[in-house]
């Protein structure tokens, strides 16, 4: 009898980020369509609740090893590589499941070096390596580029989710396995729920911020103040504000809080009204929440993906290439956070209320997202 596949899943799982939880859910559910008895070993910081079916998933807290500052860097690395080698035992595939995993922030090669070592260990163990709907940040410096080439050369399928990632990869190598798909979350089935009529209530704008990108905002006072002033203008024009917190984490010395960042925005303008909601990865809860939202505006990529999937207009702002690409592709506005102006932002949000993401292109992204699994599906079958 053919052995049931066992997949080692690599992503930013268990970091308290709803977007990454959605990616994990999509990888697991899509894989099970090909092989219902597949098993999963998930590299994570913490276990992720609500992944179905949980009985087929084992979470290995490898990131807690790297976050243990009681140990020296050398001992942390040694233990991490040892535990990773053990976790790969018995696995058949290594899967990078969405997210901007491939980066060298601050020109540091550490992240790519760890991924390269993981890929080498996986190949030594006989695993096939797949990257599904991943993001690749711009890389500078000889070593990060060399590491990225080495990773791509050892990957059976390297599917990127956006045009900027494709450009970055093509500048390094035109590998046979490189192709363009779409973000994995576009494959997520969302139940259809009718949206509440705007005439019966105040229009609602949902705001998303990314504490994982800008921390507590201390270095971005102009941006936060202009955002607060824009929201104050909208409230005076009859809008309601809903803050959607995608990430909350305080674990193993890592603290990230979208809610704390929202409160900092509110502190910029006295008595700025707004409701804070912790996002859920549950499809029905997502649809129920978004049914009462008229415009989504912010920094969270997957907030805009979910809006697009439900035909809700959105306004991107920030400094993220993938978000700018998404807005451009679906004919939605994008504003750079570096020179954000309160009056312009408020007018852009109000103007977007009568717009709609390009429906045909959303359907196209859904089809391309499902195509992430075509090659690994053939391997699993």
Secondary structure, DSSP 4 states (H G I P E B T S, - for coil): -PPPPEEEEEEEETSSBHHHHHHHHHHHHHHHHH-TT-EEEEEESS--TT-SSGGGEEEE-HHHHHT-TTS-HHHHHHHHHHHHHHHHTT--EEEEEEEEEE--GGG--HHHHHHHHHHHHHHHTT-EEEEEEEEE----SHHHHHHHHHHHHT-SEEEESSHHHHHHHHTT---TTEEE---GGGG------PPPPGGGS--EEEEE--HHHHTTSTT-HHHHHHHHHHHHHHHHTT-EEEEEE-BEEEETTEEEEHHHHHHHHHHTSTT---EEEE----HHHHHHHHTT-SEEEES-HHHHHHHHHTT-EEEEEES-HHHHHHHHHTT--EEEGGG--HHHHHHHHHHHTT----HHHHHHHHHHHHGGGHHHHHHH-
